[in-house]
Amino acid sequence: MSLTLIATSRTDLGKGASRRLRHTNQTPGVVYGSGKDPVSVTFEHKELMKLECIEAFYSSVLNLEIDGVAEQVLLKDIQRHAFKDRIQHLDLLRVDATHKLHTTVPIHFLNEETSVGVKNGGIIGHLTNEVEVTCLPADLPAFIEVDMANIEVGETVHLSDIKLPKGVESVELSKGEEHDLPVVAISAKKTSSTDEDEEATEADAAE
């Protein structure tokens, strides 16, 4: 999915200027990286709100148009209002097609409800919901899939068990085997002491 942000450059900087922008339903931001000077920009807040509910907005290379000039960027930080449904500021990193990115990608867990472990009474525990990766911008996936269909009770899926797309590498695994972190596990349901006592009572009664 290709998402496009429309922005206008601004020269009126500082906290006061940012407050004035927000009062007119605009959101300030900054674009930096790739050896170029940072550029302060402004976005229409209502347009940002349409995009921020799309998962790809946070992990994909975005098309940015500043005063009609296009470039590619990656969202690096988003600041939100403490209690209002409002985006306060965006930080965007310019993307160079020839240089690898270092970012995180969300995980989509497939077939959880129908997995072998769940059918046998197990409970799924997510230990992380994203993977830190490096890759060229063209290879960056919007998400990474983990199929839970054949995971049984007592089994854990680690980073090394995940098949990454071509050209994508795990940052943690590149540090060595000791960084093969767990991602998701299916564990047996815990039996409460009350249930155990009732079972013991029933067994004694049967005898």
trRosetta pair geometry for C-beta under 8 A, 3 or more apart (Angstrom, degrees):
i j d omega theta_ij theta_ji phi_ij phi_ji
1 54 7.5 -127 126 173 151 129
1 56 4.7 -158 71 -15 121 175
1 60 6.7 -94 74 -83 83 174
1 142 6.3 60 29 -90 95 152
2 60 7.9 -148 -110 149 37 137
2 63 6.2 36 176 -13 99 120
3 51 6.0 107 -169 -141 133 117
3 54 6.7 162 -90 93 139 146
3 56 6.1 159 -23 108 126 111
3 57 5.9 -76 97 -94 177 69
3 60 6.5 109 17 83 110 128
3 62 5.2 -43 83 -125 96 86
3 63 6.8 -177 92 28 43 82
4 62 7.2 147 -105 -177 24 81
4 63 4.3 -30 -105 78 76 109
4 64 7.6 168 -158 -81 59 26
4 65 6.7 20 -176 -7 104 106
5 43 6.6 -47 -172 -114 105 124
5 47 7.8 128 -139 129 64 119
5 48 7.9 35 -129 -94 103 76
5 51 7.2 -34 -87 -35 86 174
5 62 5.7 34 -7 158 110 128
5 63 7.0 172 22 89 66 54
5 64 4.8 -13 65 -111 105 72
5 65 7.1 -175 90 26 55 68
5 73 7.6 -50 38 52 132 125
5 92 7.8 -139 63 -95 161 154
6 43 7.3 122 81 -132 58 78
6 44 7.3 8 80 13 103 105
6 47 6.7 -41 44 144 100 166
6 65 5.2 -16 -115 65 63 106
7 29 6.9 -84 -124 57 139 125
7 31 7.8 153 80 -35 164 127
7 41 4.0 22 168 173 133 132
7 42 6.3 144 -161 65 81 40
7 43 5.4 -47 -102 -79 85 75
7 64 6.4 -4 11 -170 119 96
7 65 6.8 163 30 83 69 53
7 66 4.9 -23 81 -101 101 73
7 67 7.9 -45 99 -23 68 57
8 41 6.5 147 73 -158 33 79
8 42 5.2 -24 62 57 86 97
8 66 7.1 130 -119 -157 18 64
8 67 5.9 82 -134 -69 61 74
9 39 6.0 -65 -121 180 102 110
9 40 7.0 89 -162 80 67 61
9 41 5.7 -54 -102 -102 43 72
9 42 7.8 59 150 12 3 84
9 66 5.7 69 -53 177 87 109
9 67 5.5 -30 -1 -31 101 121
10 13 7.3 137 118 -69 99 67
10 17 7.5 154 153 159 131 131
10 21 7.8 -20 -117 -86 167 136
10 28 7.2 -81 45 -124 151 91
10 40 5.1 -75 67 115 88 101
10 41 6.3 137 7 -128 92 19
10 42 5.0 79 -39 -27 129 108
11 40 7.5 137 -89 65 26 120
12 17 4.2 176 138 -134 90 134
12 20 7.8 -49 131 64 136 133
13 17 5.6 -179 163 43 5 151
13 40 5.8 -162 -95 -47 103 175
14 17 4.9 96 59 9 77 103
14 18 7.0 -139 101 -6 40 90
15 18 5.6 -57 -149 36 33 112
15 19 6.4 35 154 -21 66 103
16 19 5.8 -53 -151 33 32 111
16 20 6.6 32 152 -18 64 104
17 20 5.7 -54 -152 35 33 112
17 21 6.5 37 150 -22 65 103
17 28 7.7 93 114 -84 91 142
18 21 5.6 -50 -151 32 34 114
18 22 6.5 33 153 -18 65 104
18 28 4.7 -71 -123 -2 92 150
18 89 7.3 -12 -152 -83 134 108
19 22 5.8 -56 -150 35 33 110
19 23 6.6 34 152 -22 65 105
20 23 5.7 -55 -152 32 33 113
20 24 6.9 15 154 -4 64 107
21 24 6.1 -74 -158 44 33 98
21 26 4.4 -84 -180 83 88 107
21 27 7.1 144 135 -90 117 9
21 28 5.4 105 74 -49 159 93
21 42 5.9 -136 -145 -127 135 117
22 25 7.6 44 -172 -79 37 18
22 26 6.8 -107 -81 67 29 58
22 27 6.9 53 -97 -97 76 53
22 28 7.7 -62 -51 -6 85 92
22 45 7.7 79 -135 -65 61 139
22 86 7.5 70 -156 171 113 136
22 88 7.2 -10 -98 -132 136 65
25 44 7.1 17 129 -160 92 67
25 45 4.8 -118 179 31 68 122
25 46 6.6 14 170 -27 121 93
26 42 5.0 7 171 -176 127 110
26 43 6.6 153 -165 75 74 41
26 44 6.3 -52 -111 -106 73 38
26 45 6.0 -150 -111 -28 15 91
27 42 7.0 144 73 -160 42 60
27 43 4.7 -24 63 63 97 96
27 44 7.7 11 17 103 89 9
27 45 4.8 115 -30 -89 102 80
27 48 5.7 -17 27 -5 150 156
27 87 5.3 10 -124 98 151 99
27 88 7.0 162 -142 175 98 11
27 89 6.8 -170 179 -90 91 30
27 90 6.7 68 135 -9 119 100
28 40 6.9 -20 -165 -172 101 97
28 41 7.4 140 -161 83 54 46
28 42 5.9 -35 -102 -101 53 70
28 43 7.9 -175 -81 19 7 79
28 89 5.6 -19 82 -114 85 82
28 90 7.9 -168 108 28 44 72
29 40 7.5 153 85 -159 43 54
29 41 5.0 -27 71 69 92 91
29 42 7.2 162 23 -92 82 22
29 43 6.0 39 -4 -12 127 110
29 89 6.1 149 -94 -169 57 61
29 90 3.7 -13 -114 62 121 90
29 91 6.9 -164 -160 -70 83 27
29 92 6.3 41 164 -5 124 105
30 38 5.4 0 -177 -176 109 115
30 39 7.0 156 -157 78 60 42
30 40 5.5 -31 -101 -103 78 59
30 41 7.0 158 -96 20 25 81
30 89 7.9 10 1 -178 88 103
30 90 7.6 -174 29 93 53 62
30 91 5.8 -8 62 -118 92 66
30 92 7.1 -174 92 31 46 75
31 38 6.7 157 79 -157 47 62
31 39 4.8 -12 57 57 100 95
31 41 6.0 40 -11 -7 106 127
31 64 6.9 158 -106 139 140 162
31 66 7.0 -105 10 -60 156 144
31 71 7.9 107 179 77 145 132
31 73 6.2 -82 -134 -104 106 143
31 92 4.7 -24 -106 76 75 106
31 93 7.9 170 -155 -88 61 11
31 94 6.3 77 172 -55 95 89
32 36 7.7 -167 -155 80 44 79
32 38 4.1 -18 -92 -102 98 90
32 39 7.6 -179 -71 20 55 61
32 91 7.5 -28 21 -166 108 87
32 92 7.6 139 21 81 62 57
32 93 6.5 -36 73 -113 72 56
32 94 6.8 -123 105 -4 25 95
33 36 7.2 13 86 42 37 85
33 93 4.5 64 -23 -161 154 74
33 94 4.0 -168 81 39 102 85
33 95 7.9 33 110 -52 139 31
34 94 4.0 -73 -1 99 122 128
34 95 7.5 -9 -60 57 124 9
34 96 5.0 147 -114 -55 105 105
36 39 7.9 -14 129 -25 113 101
36 94 6.5 43 38 5 119 165
39 66 6.6 42 126 -158 147 166
41 66 5.8 -94 -108 -119 131 112
43 47 6.5 -123 172 70 96 109
43 48 5.3 80 130 -53 135 115
43 90 6.8 35 0 14 141 136
44 47 4.3 69 80 7 102 112
44 48 7.1 -180 89 -11 53 83
45 48 5.6 -55 -152 34 38 112
45 49 6.4 38 153 -22 69 104
45 86 7.1 -17 -161 -147 134 84
45 87 6.6 177 -141 51 87 95
46 49 5.7 -51 -149 33 34 114
46 50 7.0 40 150 -24 61 99
47 50 5.7 -48 -157 26 37 114
47 51 6.9 25 150 -10 65 107
48 51 5.8 -67 -154 42 36 105
48 52 5.9 36 156 -32 74 109
48 87 5.2 -97 128 42 140 150
48 90 7.4 -146 -128 -48 136 134
49 52 5.9 -45 -131 25 32 113
49 53 7.6 30 169 -17 56 100
49 85 7.8 66 -126 145 123 99
49 87 7.0 -159 -72 -4 72 113
50 53 7.3 -72 -176 27 26 102
51 54 5.7 -61 -165 27 50 113
51 57 4.8 129 157 -103 90 136
52 57 5.8 -136 -111 107 34 164
52 78 7.4 138 -125 -161 117 157
52 87 6.4 -173 -64 -62 153 133
53 57 7.9 72 47 7 26 142
54 57 4.7 105 77 -24 88 104
55 58 6.5 -65 -174 31 46 104
55 59 7.0 -14 153 22 77 111
55 106 6.2 -78 -174 31 119 154
55 142 7.1 92 107 168 101 103
55 143 6.9 11 134 -61 136 120
56 59 6.4 -88 -142 58 39 81
56 60 4.2 8 -177 -7 87 134
56 142 4.7 -35 -107 -142 96 118
57 60 7.2 -22 -70 36 12 99
57 62 7.3 41 -143 -85 55 124
57 75 6.6 40 153 -15 69 152
58 75 5.9 -82 -129 72 42 137
58 78 7.9 -77 -109 -6 92 136
58 106 7.5 66 85 -33 118 116
59 103 6.9 150 -143 140 70 125
59 104 6.9 -86 -113 97 105 61
59 105 5.2 107 -167 -121 135 58
59 106 5.9 -130 -33 -3 157 88
59 140 7.6 -167 154 165 77 112
59 142 6.1 114 92 -157 109 47
59 143 7.0 93 85 -72 152 61
60 74 8.0 -156 105 -121 28 78
60 140 6.7 147 -133 116 50 118
60 142 5.2 -6 -74 -106 111 82
61 72 5.2 7 175 -177 110 116
61 73 7.4 144 -161 71 66 27
61 74 6.0 -49 -108 -78 58 84
61 95 5.5 -2 -134 -38 111 173
61 137 5.0 71 -80 -167 147 102
61 140 5.8 121 -26 55 99 140
62 72 6.9 150 75 -157 43 63
62 73 5.3 -33 66 70 96 79
62 74 6.9 148 14 -96 90 31
62 75 6.7 64 -10 -34 136 87
62 92 7.4 -82 61 -140 129 121
63 70 6.3 -19 -172 -156 94 108
63 72 6.3 -39 -101 -102 50 69
64 70 7.0 143 81 -151 47 55
64 71 5.6 -25 67 68 97 74
64 72 7.0 141 17 -119 88 17
64 73 4.6 25 -14 7 135 121
64 92 6.5 103 -76 163 155 157
65 68 6.1 2 179 -119 107 15
65 69 6.7 149 -156 67 63 32
65 70 5.1 -27 -96 -90 77 70
66 69 5.5 -30 67 61 76 90
66 71 7.4 -12 10 21 105 105
71 94 6.2 -28 148 -133 132 97
71 95 7.8 160 157 43 86 77
72 94 7.3 92 82 -162 57 59
72 95 4.3 -58 110 55 101 118
72 97 7.6 77 47 -61 144 85
72 137 6.6 87 129 -174 145 153
73 92 4.1 21 169 172 142 112
73 93 6.1 144 -162 71 80 40
73 94 5.7 -49 -101 -98 79 38
73 95 5.9 -172 -102 -10 20 94
74 92 7.0 150 68 -160 35 67
74 93 4.8 -24 59 62 90 99
74 95 5.6 98 -23 -66 96 109
74 101 6.5 121 -52 -138 162 133
74 103 6.3 -110 177 -82 146 148
74 137 8.0 -135 -55 -117 115 102
75 78 6.4 2 -178 -47 120 103
75 90 6.8 -70 -132 -161 92 103
75 91 7.5 98 -165 78 56 61
75 92 6.1 -40 -101 -105 47 73
75 93 7.9 -84 7 18 0 84
76 91 4.6 -67 71 108 99 104
76 92 6.6 160 11 -113 91 18
76 93 4.7 83 -42 -24 125 108
77 89 7.8 -1 112 107 99 94
77 90 7.4 155 86 -160 62 40
77 91 3.9 29 46 35 97 122
78 87 6.3 -54 -172 -142 102 107
78 89 7.6 170 -154 86 41 55
78 90 5.8 -6 -108 -110 73 70
78 91 7.6 -131 -61 26 40 75
79 87 7.3 104 77 -170 54 63
79 88 4.3 -64 108 68 99 107
79 89 4.2 17 42 48 121 92
79 90 7.7 -138 22 -65 78 33
80 86 6.8 137 -161 82 69 51
80 87 6.0 -50 -103 -109 68 49
80 88 6.1 153 -129 2 11 96
81 84 4.0 -16 103 55 149 90
81 85 7.5 -31 52 20 117 7
81 86 4.1 40 -6 61 129 101
81 87 7.8 -88 -12 -55 83 9
81 88 5.6 133 -60 -54 65 106
87 90 6.9 20 163 -54 124 92
95 101 6.8 -20 -129 -79 100 116
95 137 4.7 93 175 -95 128 143
96 99 4.2 41 81 23 115 109
96 137 7.5 174 78 -20 32 129
97 136 7.0 39 -177 -177 53 103
97 137 5.5 -86 -114 44 53 125
97 138 6.6 47 -150 -33 91 102
98 136 7.7 -27 -139 -134 17 110
99 136 7.7 143 88 -122 21 72
100 134 4.9 39 160 175 127 97
100 135 6.0 -177 -147 107 92 7
100 136 5.7 -66 -100 -72 63 51
101 133 8.0 35 95 102 92 83
101 134 6.6 -180 83 -146 49 54
101 135 6.1 -17 49 64 90 60
101 136 7.3 99 3 -152 86 12
101 137 5.9 96 -31 -77 121 65
101 140 6.1 5 46 -78 144 126
102 132 7.7 13 -177 -179 77 93
102 133 7.8 -167 -142 96 44 41
102 134 5.1 -13 -97 -98 70 89
102 171 6.8 77 -149 -88 94 132
103 132 7.5 -160 113 -146 24 62
103 133 6.6 -19 69 62 63 78
103 140 7.2 23 54 -133 131 126
104 130 4.5 40 171 156 115 131
104 131 6.7 158 -154 78 70 33
104 132 5.1 -39 -95 -94 80 61
104 133 7.2 121 -118 15 29 77
105 130 6.2 160 77 -160 34 84
105 131 5.4 -22 60 60 89 86
105 133 5.5 2 0 11 115 128
105 140 7.4 -173 -85 -169 121 80
105 141 5.8 59 -153 76 149 88
105 142 7.5 131 -151 137 103 16
105 143 6.2 163 169 -123 95 32
105 144 5.4 86 115 -16 122 103
105 168 8.0 -15 -2 -158 156 139
106 129 6.3 -15 -147 148 79 85
106 130 5.2 -51 -102 -99 43 87
106 143 4.9 -37 78 -118 87 93
106 144 7.5 -179 94 26 40 74
107 128 7.2 88 5 110 139 79
107 129 5.6 -144 40 -169 99 44
107 130 6.0 -154 -10 -89 86 28
107 131 6.2 92 -63 -21 100 96
107 143 6.9 135 -118 -172 14 91
107 144 5.4 -38 -109 73 66 90
107 145 7.6 129 -164 -109 66 16
107 146 5.7 10 -174 -4 114 115
107 183 6.9 161 -112 -173 170 122
108 143 4.9 61 -21 148 107 136
108 144 7.1 177 21 81 77 36
108 145 5.1 -30 71 -103 100 67
108 146 7.2 170 82 24 48 70
109 112 5.4 49 131 -59 112 115
109 124 7.7 126 164 176 153 147
109 126 7.1 -111 -41 -96 150 112
109 146 5.3 -25 -109 70 64 101
109 148 5.7 32 -178 -28 94 123
109 184 6.4 112 -109 -80 130 166
110 145 5.7 20 -20 -167 121 105
110 146 6.8 179 18 83 81 44
110 147 4.7 -30 69 -109 116 60
110 148 6.3 177 78 14 53 79
110 149 7.2 -25 112 -35 93 91
111 114 5.1 -69 -164 61 82 97
111 115 5.7 113 129 -65 88 77
111 147 5.8 30 29 -162 121 74
111 148 5.1 -165 83 61 81 77
111 149 4.0 -6 119 -69 156 81
112 115 5.8 -31 -151 -14 29 117
112 118 6.6 88 162 -38 60 151
112 124 5.7 -39 -157 -36 110 167
112 148 4.9 43 -92 58 56 151
113 118 6.3 -124 -154 114 27 160
114 118 7.3 45 40 65 3 125
114 119 7.1 23 -165 -53 42 110
114 149 6.6 -8 99 -121 93 77
115 118 4.7 87 62 10 89 103
115 119 6.9 -155 92 -7 45 88
115 122 7.9 -68 100 68 111 120
115 124 7.5 94 41 -72 146 120
115 148 4.2 -57 -81 133 136 95
115 149 5.5 -144 -108 -125 68 19
115 150 7.3 -93 -150 -6 81 14
115 151 5.4 -17 -168 53 131 86
115 186 6.9 -148 118 -80 139 149
116 119 5.8 -61 -151 37 29 112
116 120 6.4 14 156 -7 65 112
116 149 7.2 61 -17 154 83 49
116 150 5.8 31 -4 -143 124 36
116 151 6.7 178 46 69 93 36
116 152 5.0 -38 102 -90 119 72
117 120 5.9 -68 -150 45 29 102
117 122 3.7 -44 164 47 90 148
117 124 7.4 114 97 -74 124 79
117 148 7.7 -81 35 172 113 99
117 151 5.3 -41 -8 111 127 75
117 152 4.8 145 -74 -158 88 24
117 153 4.5 147 -142 -56 89 55
117 154 7.9 -162 -122 19 118 55
117 155 6.8 -127 -72 36 136 102
117 186 3.4 44 147 146 158 161
118 121 7.8 153 -174 19 30 7
118 122 5.6 -86 -81 66 36 84
118 123 7.7 80 -111 -94 75 24
118 124 6.5 -22 -76 -36 108 102
118 148 7.9 53 -15 139 116 123
118 186 6.8 -107 -52 -136 65 129
120 152 7.0 15 33 -153 144 80
120 153 5.4 -105 92 -23 121 121
121 153 7.0 7 72 -80 75 141
121 188 6.9 28 109 -143 101 71
121 189 5.7 -84 161 1 97 114
122 152 7.5 141 -25 172 155 43
122 153 3.9 -164 -74 -97 126 90
122 154 7.9 -112 -110 -15 133 54
122 186 4.1 50 146 169 142 104
122 187 6.2 148 -158 72 93 23
122 188 6.0 -62 -108 -90 75 41
122 189 7.2 -158 -122 -30 27 74
123 186 6.9 156 70 -156 32 63
123 187 5.7 -30 60 65 87 78
123 188 7.6 44 15 149 87 8
123 189 5.8 102 -25 -81 113 71
124 148 7.0 0 -111 -151 134 154
124 184 6.5 -4 -169 -178 95 109
124 185 7.5 157 -152 85 51 40
124 186 5.5 -30 -93 -98 61 77
125 184 6.8 166 85 -158 51 62
125 185 5.1 -12 58 62 101 86
125 186 7.5 168 15 -92 76 27
125 187 6.1 16 -6 5 123 111
126 129 6.0 37 165 -70 133 83
126 183 7.8 -34 -153 156 64 61
126 184 5.3 -24 -112 -107 54 94
127 181 7.6 -158 121 155 128 96
127 182 4.9 34 58 109 167 95
127 183 5.8 -179 58 -179 103 14
127 184 6.0 -157 14 -80 86 36
127 185 6.7 54 -31 -3 117 95
128 131 7.5 104 122 -73 128 56
128 181 7.1 46 -10 127 143 127
128 182 8.0 145 2 101 101 58
128 183 5.6 -73 49 -135 98 62
128 184 7.9 -108 44 -53 63 70
131 144 5.5 -12 22 32 135 151
131 159 7.0 133 -129 -127 110 98
131 162 7.0 -137 -90 100 152 164
131 164 7.8 -150 132 -99 156 110
131 170 6.3 -71 -179 -117 112 92
131 183 7.8 -13 -80 -113 98 124
132 170 7.1 79 78 -162 67 64
132 171 4.2 -54 118 32 106 127
132 172 6.3 99 58 -26 111 90
133 140 7.8 148 96 -126 128 74
133 164 7.1 158 -118 -144 127 136
133 168 5.2 -12 -169 -171 136 97
133 169 6.4 140 -157 73 78 43
133 170 6.2 -52 -102 -101 71 39
133 171 6.3 -145 -96 -23 16 88
134 168 7.7 154 76 -155 40 54
134 169 5.2 -21 60 64 87 98
134 171 5.9 103 -22 -77 96 86
134 174 7.7 -3 22 -19 125 154
135 139 4.2 -113 168 88 123 114
135 140 5.5 163 83 -76 120 62
135 167 5.2 88 -148 134 108 86
135 168 4.4 -32 -70 -103 139 64
135 169 6.7 157 -68 17 79 70
136 139 4.9 78 59 12 81 106
136 140 7.6 -124 95 -32 42 80
136 167 6.1 -56 28 174 97 127
137 140 5.8 -34 -155 -7 38 118
138 167 7.9 -29 87 131 83 163
139 165 6.6 178 -178 109 89 115
139 166 6.9 -111 -140 98 118 65
139 167 3.5 -108 -130 104 157 133
139 168 5.7 -165 143 -57 114 81
140 168 7.5 115 -109 -96 37 110
141 144 6.0 99 91 -70 141 71
141 165 5.1 137 -53 3 127 142
141 168 6.4 -30 -5 -67 106 157
144 162 6.4 46 157 178 128 130
144 164 6.6 -32 -128 -115 129 69
144 165 7.6 -130 -108 -13 88 93
146 157 6.1 112 -166 141 128 161
146 162 6.0 -54 -94 -109 95 102
146 183 6.6 -162 -101 124 160 141
146 184 6.4 134 127 19 153 135
147 150 7.5 33 123 17 102 85
148 151 4.9 -59 -159 21 66 124
148 157 7.8 -97 -101 -30 75 144
148 184 7.1 -69 -95 114 113 144
148 186 7.7 120 -164 -53 111 121
151 155 5.0 -148 -165 85 79 128
151 157 6.4 -58 -105 -47 137 107
151 184 7.7 -1 -166 107 172 106
151 186 5.4 138 130 -5 107 128
152 155 5.0 86 58 -7 68 123
152 186 6.7 -153 121 74 22 135
153 186 5.4 -98 -106 122 42 106
153 187 7.0 61 -159 -163 77 15
153 188 5.3 62 -174 -71 125 78
154 186 7.1 -27 13 87 29 81
154 187 7.0 77 -81 -118 40 50
154 188 6.9 13 -57 -30 81 95
155 185 6.9 -170 100 -145 43 70
155 186 6.0 19 54 42 78 98
156 182 5.0 -43 175 -134 126 115
156 183 7.9 138 173 42 80 61
156 184 7.3 174 -154 92 61 38
156 185 4.1 -21 -105 -99 81 100
157 161 4.8 -124 -157 77 75 143
157 162 7.1 81 166 -57 110 85
157 182 7.2 104 76 -160 46 68
157 183 4.9 -53 101 60 93 105
157 184 4.9 8 45 56 112 82
157 185 7.1 -159 18 -75 67 50
158 161 5.1 105 55 -2 64 103
158 162 7.9 -124 103 -10 43 87
158 180 4.9 35 166 158 133 95
158 181 6.6 160 -154 87 82 30
158 182 5.5 -58 -99 -99 72 47
158 183 6.3 142 -133 -2 19 91
159 162 6.0 -56 -162 21 40 113
159 170 5.3 118 175 -156 124 162
159 172 5.8 -151 -75 78 174 123
159 173 5.4 -155 122 -56 130 107
159 179 7.7 -23 39 127 150 72
159 180 5.4 -144 48 -152 100 58
159 181 5.4 58 -25 49 116 72
159 183 6.3 128 -66 -47 55 112
160 173 6.3 131 -78 -112 78 128
160 180 4.9 -17 -19 -140 113 119
161 183 7.6 -133 55 23 108 126
162 170 7.7 108 69 -68 116 132
162 183 6.8 69 -45 -23 125 164
164 168 4.4 -131 163 91 115 106
164 169 7.0 137 104 -93 161 22
164 170 6.5 -156 -51 -42 148 87
165 168 4.8 62 63 10 79 127
169 173 7.4 -129 178 68 79 108
169 174 6.0 59 153 -58 119 119
170 173 3.9 63 83 16 120 110
170 174 6.5 -178 91 -18 63 82
171 174 5.9 -58 -157 28 30 115
171 175 7.4 31 148 -24 60 102
172 175 5.9 -57 -166 22 39 113
172 179 4.2 -156 174 153 83 114
172 180 7.5 147 127 -87 110 26
172 181 5.7 -36 156 -1 161 112
173 176 8.0 -154 -173 51 37 15
173 179 6.2 -161 -86 94 28 102
173 180 6.3 52 -105 -92 83 70
175 178 7.7 -76 114 67 95 82
175 179 4.3 58 72 -7 110 158
176 179 5.6 97 65 7 66 101
177 180 5.6 -20 -169 -18 54 116
182 185 6.3 -4 -180 -46 128 109
191 195 5.1 -116 -173 80 87 129
191 196 5.7 99 134 -57 116 94
192 195 4.7 98 59 4 81 100
192 196 7.1 -146 98 -4 45 86
193 196 5.5 -54 -149 37 37 114
193 197 6.3 40 152 -23 68 103
194 197 5.8 -53 -149 34 31 111
194 198 6.5 30 152 -18 64 105
195 198 5.7 -55 -149 36 32 111
195 199 6.3 32 153 -20 66 106
196 199 5.7 -54 -149 36 31 111
196 200 6.3 32 153 -20 65 106
197 200 5.7 -55 -149 36 31 112
197 201 6.3 34 152 -21 65 105
198 201 5.6 -52 -148 34 32 113
198 202 6.3 32 154 -18 65 105
199 202 5.8 -54 -148 37 31 110
199 203 6.3 32 152 -21 64 106
200 203 5.6 -55 -150 35 31 112
200 204 6.4 32 152 -19 65 104
201 204 5.8 -54 -150 35 31 110
201 205 6.3 31 152 -20 65 107
202 205 5.6 -54 -148 36 32 113
202 206 6.4 35 153 -23 64 104
203 206 5.7 -52 -150 32 32 112
203 207 6.7 31 152 -19 63 103
204 207 5.8 -55 -154 33 34 110
